[in-house]
Every structure is written in structure tokens, then in C-alpha cells.
Amino acid sequence: MTMVHREGSATTEDTRAPWRIGTRGSLLALTQAGTVRDALIAAGQPAELVVIKTAGDLSSDPVQKIGVGVFTSALRDELAAGAIDIAVHSYKDLPTAQDPRFTIAAIPPREDPRDALVARDGLVLGELPAGSKIGTSAPRRAAQLRALGLGLDVVPLRGNLDTRLRKVSEGELDAVVVARAGLARIDRLDAVTESLEPVQMLSAPAQGALAVECRSDHAALVEILSGLDDAATRASVLAERSLLAELEAGCDGAIGALAEVVESLDDEGRIVDELSLRACAAAVDGSEVLRASVVGAPADAEQLGRSLARELLDMGARDLLAAEPDDGSPSRAVSSPATDLPNPSPMENSR
């Protein structure tokens, strides 16, 4: 089911057909897609939003039950059918198996990828009393929360951001953990009581990043969208998703990864860019967390991600991720081998 929104499209004097940007209908999804629409319009390209209902929007079941691709498959179906020209995804929602029909033509600059705590009475994580109910939708967050040993009661959580925040304000939960990027995009950072540092909780691979996708055979559009691409974000996401692919796990695995491009000095004292990647794999009951890190050149992002994943595997990550939780938490299905990696260069796909 689709509804076309014409607001924000080209002026009436512009006779070119606008690019149709597919998006889910939540406030967050519309805001994210709206940034892409606005950037295209600013570059002289008329654009409009097309809202698409997904199975995930119609279900209240946990993501582990309905599947990792539930929020993106409907958009991709419309893209393949030609009903839309562009799809905008939260990158972390994309399945790990690559679909050759599509190209991730742009990964715009990333929002802050950290997780955020929204707690009653303005409390930070360390101030929540033992037994406090804290909601999260992600095994990754649940595992890392439990590993902190604070005695929190971690409970499953679904719903849009407003629904999650309301569960705290109405007293159903003492706190929730959500992506800080989502709150930033809908202008709700005022609700954050603590931004969780990576030493406390590593974010999901590609958290805070958008994937702007089009059909692989649409070379002209790939070229246009490449102007929205951010090289540092693309390298970081490539490293994180490569690690996820090598571990053969989707977003339902208790895996955290964060890559950053930072400036460093080489052996000759010159300032160069360096890619720092850290990752963890955890038992969902929090009983064990494996951590590792690596540093290298941004150009080697994919290799760095895969090598760090192999280090985690050598440490026992496969058995850890495959283990059934013993605390009533939902089990995690390990996905099939994964190769959904952002294309090395958007411009290469236009040739």
C-alpha cells in the first residue's frame, strides 16, 4: 500500500518528473528520507516522498520472529517494480545478503552512532536501582546491559520512538535504550538522560547511518546520488558490515561494532587518516563478552572488518553467538553467509 506525498517537491516551474523516494511512514523514517529529498532539491533535482507500508509496521512481534529484512523488503519490492526510484533505509535494518539488483549509491554523513538512555527522573544508567525495568528491542543491547552487572530487569520492547518514550513517561518502564541518532533526527534529544559511551555499550554495525539505494542499472541516478556520499562514513560502515558478514550474523545477533576515521601521524610526521574499528560479541544473558579492536587505513576497511571478525571467531565468538540464552531471552538465529557491503565507490557503478 503506498501513498504519495507531494510536499517539498520541485517548484511548479520545474517540468521534470520528480525522483520518487520510498520510505516507511514513521516520523523517523519520513524525517530521514526528507533529508535526502531536501538535499536533492537543493542540488536542483526535483524529488518527492512515497510512503510504503511494510510488514514490520503491521506487526508487534519481535524482530527476531518476523525477520531482519521486514522493514526493507517492501521498499525493495517497489524499487524493483519501478514504483519508486530511490529507497532510504536505516542502514542497520538492511539484511546482510547482497541483492545485485540494487546499489547503495550514497551513505550520507552519519549521526552520532551511540545508544542513548531515556530514564525516569533524569537518572543515568549507574543510578537506576537494581530490579529497574529497562526496555530494549535488541539482543545486542540486552547482552551488554546484563554484562554490566547492575541487576537491571531487561525486557523486550517494540514500537516507534514515541511509543518507547511514552512507556517511560507513563511509568510502565523505568528506562529504555534506543539509538541516539533516531532521537536527534526527530528533535527529541531533550529526552536523553545519558549517551552511552562505547566502553559501556558498543552500537550496532551501521547504527546512525542511512543507505540511499537505487537500481543497479540506473547509472544516471547512481551518479546523481553519489554527490550525497560521505567517504568517511562509507569506510566506517564498510568495516562494520564486513565484520558482521564474516561473523555470519544479522541484526538479531549480540554483536556491536564501531569504526571511526581519525587523523593520525605517520612515520614521517605527516597527518593521515586512520580507521579505528572496535567490536564485541556477547552471550545474550551477559555472562560473557568478547572484545577486540584493530587500526588500519580507510582503504582497507573491508579487510579490517573481516580480520577483526576472524579474531573474534578465534576467541570463541561462534559458540557464544549460537548459545541459547538461559534467562528466557529470545534465541538468535544465525543468518546465512552475508555479503551486503556498500559498493566500494558509487562512481564505479555509474561506469
KAJO-V873770 format. One record per helix or strand of 2 or more residues. SS is the DSSP state (helix for helix, strand for strand). FROM is the first residue (numbers start at 1). TO is the last residue. Records with the same first field share a line. If there is no record, write none. Layout:
# KAJO-V873770
SS=FROM-TO  FROM-TO
This chain:
# KAJO-V873770
strand=2-5  19-23  47-52  86-90  102-106  115-119  133-136  153-156  175-179  194-196  210-215  255-265  271-282  289-296
helix=27-42  55-58  63-66  68-71  73-81  91-93  120-122  125-127  139-147  161-169  180-185  189-191  219-228  231-247  298-314  317-322  346-350
